[in-house]
């Protein structure tokens, strides 16, 4: 029996923009994972809980989209987009990651 994997197809990527006083400032932008890879983005985090994610499926078979999943199971348990949270039947409340990516 195959193990079900968490697959999140949208995440936040770290970008830079010009500040009004000059220089650059970082900000997070929601993107589709496949588009982020095509744009050569390198820093990712969950768009719902801001937790750390790992990039998977970027070298998959043709037609299979790239995706991310939570690195920490506790993030998936309490993230509104996490597989473990969505499957839970104990009435838990979604919350942000205890270790958000800055």
C-alpha positions as CSV (number, residue, x, y, z in Angstrom):
1,X,0.0,0.0,0.0
2,X,1.4,3.4,-1.0
3,X,2.0,6.1,1.6
4,X,-0.1,9.2,1.0
5,X,2.1,12.3,0.6
6,X,1.3,15.8,1.4
7,X,1.3,17.8,-1.8
8,X,1.1,21.6,-1.7
9,X,1.2,23.3,-5.1
10,X,1.3,26.9,-4.0
11,X,3.8,28.4,-1.5
12,X,5.5,31.7,-0.7
13,X,8.8,32.6,-2.2
14,X,11.2,35.2,-1.0
15,X,11.6,38.2,-3.4
16,X,13.3,41.6,-3.3
17,X,11.8,45.0,-4.1
18,X,13.2,48.5,-4.2
19,X,12.7,50.5,-1.1
20,X,11.5,54.1,-1.3
21,X,14.7,55.4,0.4
22,X,16.9,53.3,-1.8
23,X,18.2,49.8,-1.6
24,X,16.2,46.6,-1.5
25,X,13.9,44.9,1.0
26,X,12.8,41.3,1.1
27,X,9.1,40.3,0.9
28,X,7.2,37.0,0.5
29,X,5.0,36.4,-2.6
30,X,2.5,33.5,-3.1
31,X,3.4,31.5,-6.3
32,X,2.7,28.2,-7.9
33,X,5.6,25.9,-7.2
34,X,6.2,25.1,-10.8
35,X,6.3,28.8,-11.8
36,X,8.6,29.5,-8.9
37,X,11.0,26.9,-10.2
38,X,10.8,28.3,-13.7
39,X,11.6,31.8,-12.2
40,X,14.6,30.3,-10.4
41,X,13.3,31.1,-6.9
42,X,15.3,29.4,-4.1
43,X,13.7,30.3,-0.8
44,X,10.3,28.8,0.0
45,X,7.8,28.6,2.9
46,X,4.2,27.5,3.6
47,X,1.7,30.2,2.5
48,X,-0.6,29.3,5.4
49,X,1.5,28.7,8.5
50,X,4.9,30.2,7.3
51,X,6.6,27.0,8.2
52,X,9.6,25.4,6.5
53,X,8.8,23.3,3.5
54,X,10.8,21.0,1.3
55,X,10.7,21.0,-2.5
56,X,9.7,17.7,-4.1
57,X,8.8,16.5,-7.5
58,X,10.9,18.9,-9.5
59,X,12.4,16.1,-11.5
60,X,9.2,14.0,-11.8
61,X,7.9,12.3,-14.9
62,X,6.5,14.5,-17.6
63,X,3.2,16.0,-16.7
64,X,3.6,15.6,-12.9
65,X,3.8,19.0,-11.2
66,X,6.4,20.0,-8.6
67,X,5.2,20.5,-5.1
68,X,6.3,21.2,-1.5
69,X,5.5,19.5,1.8
70,X,6.1,20.5,5.4
71,X,9.5,19.6,6.8
72,X,8.1,19.4,10.4
73,X,5.1,17.1,11.0
74,X,3.8,19.4,13.8
75,X,3.4,22.2,11.1
76,X,1.3,19.9,9.0
77,X,-0.8,18.9,12.1
78,X,-1.8,22.6,12.7
79,X,-1.5,24.3,9.3
80,X,-4.9,24.9,7.6
81,X,-3.5,23.6,4.4
82,X,-1.6,20.6,5.9
83,X,-2.7,17.0,5.1
84,X,-2.6,16.0,8.8
85,X,-4.7,19.0,9.8
86,X,-7.3,18.3,7.1
87,X,-7.6,14.6,8.1
88,X,-7.8,15.3,11.9
89,X,-11.2,14.7,13.5
90,X,-10.4,16.1,17.0
91,X,-11.6,19.7,16.3
92,X,-8.1,21.2,16.4
93,X,-7.6,24.9,15.5
94,X,-5.2,26.0,12.8
95,X,-2.2,28.0,14.0
96,X,1.1,29.4,12.6
97,X,4.3,27.4,12.7
98,X,6.3,27.5,16.0
99,X,9.4,28.1,13.9
100,X,8.3,30.3,11.0
101,X,10.7,31.1,8.2
102,X,11.6,34.8,8.3
